[in-house]
Amino acid sequence: AGLSHDGGLAASWRPDVDCCHAWEGVVCDDEGTVTEVSLQSRGLQGSISLSSLAGLTSLTRLNLSHNALSGSLPPELMYSASLGVLDVSFNSLDGVLPPLPMLMTGLKHPLQLQVLNISTNNLHGEIPESIGQLKKLEVIRLSNNNMSGNLPSSLGNCTRLTTIDLKMNSFSGDLGSVDFSSLHNLRALDLLHNDFSGVIPESIYSCNNLTALRLSSNQIHGEISSKIGDLKYLSFLSITENSFSDIAKTLHAFKSSRNLTTLFIGENFWGEVIPQDETIESLESIRHLSIYRCSLIGNIPLWLSKLKNLEVLDLSNNQLTGPMPSWLNSFNNLFYLDVSNNSLTGQIPATLIEIPMLKSDDYKAHRTILFDLPVYVTTLSRQYRAVTSFPALLNLSANSFTSVIPPKIGELKALTHLDFSSTRRDPTIYLQSHKLAGAGLVQKLPHWPNTWSTKQAQLSLKVQHFWQWSGRTYSDRRPDEHVLKLQFCRESKAMWIYVGSLWFSRGSSHHPNYLWRSTMQQQNNLRNCLWCVLWNWSVVWPASLVQILWLM
């Protein structure tokens, strides 16, 4: 009842057969009483009908997730005397999160709900105060809805809570409305992408078992208290895109956080000086560090060299100056390094080629760690659950380096993303005698000779008056600033090399059209590699005029 499309259930849900043995998705106990209904991903359409579930007085688990159900959520399901797990996530339910009906307020039986998952629907409105009646609630997931308003103070009455996931809504107000000090069992608090304001309430630092805390993309300000060190089990912290201040105090606050492995603090501390204090030694457990888009001033600090467990380091979009440090090869596990969009100068250190993990044949075989919370990069639609989902990346673009790219860069076997584009001031950076993942490059940019003598196939790319679209302002682009983007394929993988956006001119004139050539050696299948180049050029730069010539 209530379903406009039953997903084929009628074939097995027949009245003439025993529901405990023949009905799909139905589980019974030893006495033949229905205790569980699991109909996830069945293509169900229509509304949730309470009449069809009213007779199931012993139902403990109901899973209707990943369907196309619409309408509102019956309050009798949330405040059931028997139901312990309710999962209706990934549907099209609307309306509000139902409050406790007046007819049920006088009931003496304890409410049994332990897991409430209504994520990825179309709910709106506030969390009702009656949520505090769910004394046994352990997990609440309301992410990816349109909910708003302040958090009810009664949420602090749900003392058994281990997970609160409210990300990607429009909740607002001060987090201090909830007394988190009563939530001693809380392990994960995810408030990503809401409108919370104020400061981090002191009560959060009393959640002794907290392992994952994400407050990113809100309007929270102030400083990180040293009391965060009281969270002995904290391993994941993300506070990006807020208005926090005093980065030096923040980094020192983690001196007791010995289990912290993931620290994302970018888009805060606007225009501050990155601390050079060598006493910052409390971050030695950090594996994933992101301090991007803060406009931080200063050199890349030496204390970073002490973080021997680093796998991911993102310092992009700051105002860092000075040379690239020579100690980068001391990181045995580093496979993702992004220092793009800074003002770094000098030579590209040869030690980049000695980063052990990037030289590995298969860096993913060494890293199987999962993040405590899914990580979102660039857009909220791109989600990374495992560390190995990140590409092996080396991004030094949009700096002011003036040197030869290290000739042995082709030894970085694991590298899938390499970016040297937009060297802003000096035209002398060039490639020299590279053998990059099976592709030989023996040219200097931009004055490449017209012919080569080679036994391998040659790929010619012609880019006409093309500018790089990289998310920055385009009004200051000059017509002689071009992009060269070469793609190489090896063993069905694509490697991107950005060597473009170079300042150059020919005499006194700026010619919009250049014929750029490279030599490419494909060890296995040249034709597949060429088609790979064709495909990606058409997808990534569909507006550009690209001609691919297969030179015999």
Secondary structure, DSSP 8 states (H G I E B T S, - for coil): --EEE-TTGGGT--TTS-HHHHSTTEEE-TTS-EEEEE-TTS--EEE--STTTTT-TT--EEE--SSEEES---HHHHT-SS--EEE--SS---SB-----GGGTT--S-----EEE--SS--EE---GGGGG-TT--EEE--SSEEEE---GGGGG-TT--EEE--SSEEEEEGGGS-GGG-TT--EEE--SSEEEE---GGGGG-TT--EEE--SSEEEE---GGGGG-TT--EEE--SSEE--HHHHHHTTTT-TT--EEE--S-STT-B----TT--TTTT-SEEE--SS--EEE--GGGGG-TT-SEEE--SSEEEEE--GGGGG-SS--EEE--SSEEEE---GGGGG-HHHHSS-GGGG---EEEEEEE-SSTT-EEEEGGGS--EEE--SSEE-SB--GGGGG-TT--EEE-----S-TT-B--SEEETTEEE---SS---S----SS-EEEEEEES-----SS--TT--TTEE--EEEEEETTEEEEEE---EE--BTTB--SEEEEEEE---SS-HHHHHHHHHHHHHHH-TTS-EEEEEE-
